[in-house]
Amino acid sequence: MARRVNLPAADDLFRPTDDDAPSRPKGQTAQGKGKGAVRAVPDQPEPGATRRPSGRVRHDEKMTVYVTSEELLDIEHARLTLRRHGIAVDRGRLVREALALVLAELEAEGESSALVKRLAEE
């Protein structure tokens, strides 16, 4: 006698990440401020605003970045160095912190930022 396996339905697999949020077509946002509302994010940060990484929150967006094995070892080495200093972070948080630092410098320094100089060398 063959056993039938119960698999989740498509609605279970493709549900919104916020269970309280009403289902809406992609691209539409809620304008209210209640639970489940999507906050509008301005294209440009306010002048004088300090760029901060998101930290330990649930992230709704994902980006895949490919690195060499040497770069991955460098990230792991940095993570372990921070751990020796009593700061336990995962690779994702480490990368988000580094990204926030680089983008804040780019915003503040413009063409004289280290990022522009390094990318212009290529």
C-alpha contacts under 8 A as a table, 3 or more apart, distances in Angstrom:
res1	aa1	res2	aa2	distance
8	P	12	D	6.01
8	P	13	L	6.84
9	A	12	D	5.33
9	A	13	L	6.59
10	A	13	L	5.04
10	A	14	F	6.01
11	D	14	F	5.33
11	D	15	R	5.78
12	D	15	R	5.63
15	R	19	D	7.93
16	P	19	D	6.28
16	P	21	A	7.15
16	P	23	S	7.02
17	T	60	D	7.96
18	D	21	A	5.42
18	D	36	G	6.48
19	D	22	P	7.96
20	D	35	K	7.19
20	D	36	G	5.73
21	A	35	K	7.46
21	A	36	G	4.36
21	A	37	A	6.96
22	P	36	G	7.54
24	R	28	Q	6.65
24	R	29	T	7.95
25	P	28	Q	5.94
29	T	37	A	7.41
29	T	38	V	5.64
29	T	39	R	7.87
29	T	40	A	7.85
30	A	37	A	5.02
30	A	38	V	5.32
30	A	39	R	7.67
31	Q	37	A	6.61
31	Q	38	V	7.03
31	Q	39	R	7.57
32	G	37	A	5.77
32	G	38	V	7.94
33	K	37	A	5.70
33	K	38	V	7.95
33	K	39	R	7.73
34	G	37	A	5.66
42	P	45	P	6.51
45	P	49	A	6.47
46	E	49	A	5.43
50	T	104	A	7.27
51	R	100	A	6.21
51	R	101	L	7.75
51	R	103	L	7.64
51	R	104	A	5.64
52	R	97	E	7.74
52	R	100	A	5.91
53	P	96	R	5.76
53	P	97	E	5.45
53	P	99	L	7.79
53	P	100	A	5.41
54	S	57	V	6.69
54	S	96	R	7.35
55	G	93	R	6.27
55	G	96	R	7.64
55	G	97	E	7.90
56	R	93	R	7.46
59	H	62	K	7.53
67	V	70	E	7.97
67	V	71	E	5.88
67	V	72	L	6.33
68	T	71	E	5.15
68	T	72	L	6.28
69	S	72	L	5.03
69	S	73	L	6.16
70	E	73	L	5.08
70	E	74	D	6.23
71	E	74	D	4.95
71	E	75	I	6.27
72	L	75	I	5.07
72	L	76	E	6.21
73	L	76	E	5.00
73	L	77	H	5.98
74	D	77	H	4.96
74	D	78	A	6.14
75	I	78	A	5.10
75	I	79	R	6.16
75	I	91	R	6.94
75	I	94	L	7.95
76	E	79	R	4.95
76	E	80	L	6.16
76	E	91	R	7.24
77	H	80	L	5.15
77	H	81	T	6.07
78	A	81	T	4.98
78	A	82	L	6.17
79	R	82	L	5.18
79	R	83	R	6.22
79	R	88	A	7.53
79	R	89	V	6.60
79	R	90	D	7.07
79	R	91	R	6.85
79	R	94	L	7.14
80	L	83	R	4.83
80	L	84	R	6.28
81	T	84	R	5.15
81	T	85	H	6.63
82	L	85	H	5.05
82	L	86	G	6.52
82	L	87	I	5.16
82	L	88	A	6.64
82	L	89	V	7.68
83	R	86	G	4.95
83	R	87	I	4.74
83	R	88	A	4.90
83	R	89	V	7.41
84	R	87	I	7.21
89	V	93	R	6.15
89	V	94	L	6.43
90	D	93	R	5.50
90	D	94	L	6.30
91	R	94	L	5.00
91	R	95	V	6.14
92	G	95	V	5.19
92	G	96	R	6.15
93	R	96	R	4.99
93	R	97	E	6.08
94	L	97	E	5.23
94	L	98	A	6.25
95	V	98	A	5.08
95	V	99	L	5.99
96	R	99	L	5.02
96	R	100	A	6.10
97	E	100	A	5.13
97	E	101	L	6.32
98	A	101	L	5.14
98	A	102	V	6.27
99	L	102	V	5.19
99	L	103	L	6.04
100	A	103	L	5.21
100	A	104	A	5.96
101	L	104	A	5.21
101	L	105	E	6.23
102	V	105	E	5.18
102	V	106	L	6.17
102	V	115	L	6.93
103	L	106	L	4.93
103	L	107	E	6.10
104	A	107	E	5.08
104	A	108	A	6.13
105	E	108	A	5.04
105	E	109	E	5.67
105	E	110	G	7.58
105	E	113	S	6.15
105	E	114	A	7.85
106	L	109	E	5.34
106	L	110	G	5.02
106	L	111	E	7.55
106	L	113	S	5.33
106	L	114	A	7.66
106	L	115	L	6.77
106	L	116	V	7.53
107	E	110	G	5.67
108	A	113	S	7.98
109	E	112	S	5.50
109	E	113	S	5.02
110	G	113	S	5.59
110	G	116	V	7.64
111	E	116	V	5.84
111	E	117	K	7.46
112	S	116	V	6.77
112	S	117	K	6.81
113	S	116	V	5.50
113	S	117	K	6.41
114	A	117	K	5.09
114	A	118	R	6.06
115	L	118	R	5.25
115	L	119	L	6.08
116	V	119	L	5.24
116	V	120	A	5.90
117	K	120	A	5.17
117	K	121	E	6.41
118	R	121	E	5.29
118	R	122	E	7.12
119	L	122	E	5.58
